[in-house]
């Protein structure tokens, strides 16, 4: 298991600062949206205070389009590929449902034909 050092923590803090800058959100504005005072936010994000799990969860809740993977590791999952795969699977599920409906209809037709055959007199 990898030991988490100060450099990794500083990288997470840098990503949070970059996110706030990109979104044009100040620490003061962010503090108005959640349970943390501006002082606590500033200490954890910009100074040497420990970055708490609660703070990370708050950041992720405040910016739901930001992935935890990116926030913690700086890597991103290719969500566009996942969306495309999901759409393809939905299409296949729709096709399967239609085929299932068609098979069910054929089963009814076969049952009707078997009844007709059973009612015919034997020669």
N, C-alpha and C positions, 0 to 999 in steps of 0.2 A: 504494500500500500504506500502510495506517495505521500510524503509529508508536505503539508501546506505551509509555505514560508511567507515571509512578509512581502516578497515580490508579487506573489499571486494575489494577496489581499489588496495590494496597491493597484494591481491591474483591474480588479473588480471595481474598486473605487474610481479608477480612471474611466471605466466603461459607464458607470453611473453618472459621473460628471459630464461625459460626452453626450450621453442620452439627454440629460437635462438641458445642455446647451443646444443640441439639435432640436429639441422640442420647445425651446425657448421657455423653459420652466425654471424659476428660481427656487432655491431652497426654502425661501419664505413662502412662496406660493404652494410648494409641495407640503409644507407644514400645515397649511390651512386645509389641505385635503385629507389629513390623517391624524393619527394619534400622537405624533411626535412634534415636539416644539421645534422651532427654527434652530435653537441652540443645539439640541440633540442631533438633528439632521446634519448641521454643519460640523459638529464634532465627529460624527461617524463617517461622513462622506469626505470631508475636506481635511480632517486632522487625524491625530493618532488614536482616537477612541476606537475601540473594537466595533467592527461592523456586525450587528446582531442578526440572527435569523429573522427576527420580527421585522427588522428594517428591510432585509432582502425581500421578504414576502410582501411587505407594503409596496415596495418599488414594483414588484411584479404585478400586484393587484392594480396599482395606479396606471401601469402601462401594459395592458393585457396582450398587446401585439408583440411584446418583447419576450423572447424565450428565456427560460431559466438557463438553458445550455449556453446561450450567448452571454448572458449576464455573468455566469460563473466561470466559463471556460474561454469565452471569446470566439466560440465556434457556433455555427448556425446550421440547423437542419434545412435541407432544401424542401421547403413547404410547397413550392409550386409543383414539384414532382409528386409529392404526397397527394396534393389536391387532384392532379391529373390521374393518378392511380385510383383514388377514391371514386372519381367520376367514371372511370373505366369499369370499376367493380359494380357501381350502381347500374351502369348500362347492362352488364352481364346478368345482374340479378333481375332486372326488368325483363330481359330476354328469357331467362329461365322461368320466370313467373308466367310469361305468355305461353311458353312451350308446355308448362305444367297444365295451364288452362286448356290448351288444345288437346293434350293427352286425356284429360278428364272428360272432355267432350267426346273424344273417340271411344273411351271406355263406355260411355252412355249409349253410343250408337251400337257398339258391339253387344251390349246387354240387350238392347231392343231387338237386334237381329237374332240373337240366341232365343229370345222369347218367341219370335215369329217362327223360327225353325222348330222349336219344341211344340208349337201348336199345330203344325202341319201333320196331316195324317200320314202314317207310315204305309208305303205301298208294297 
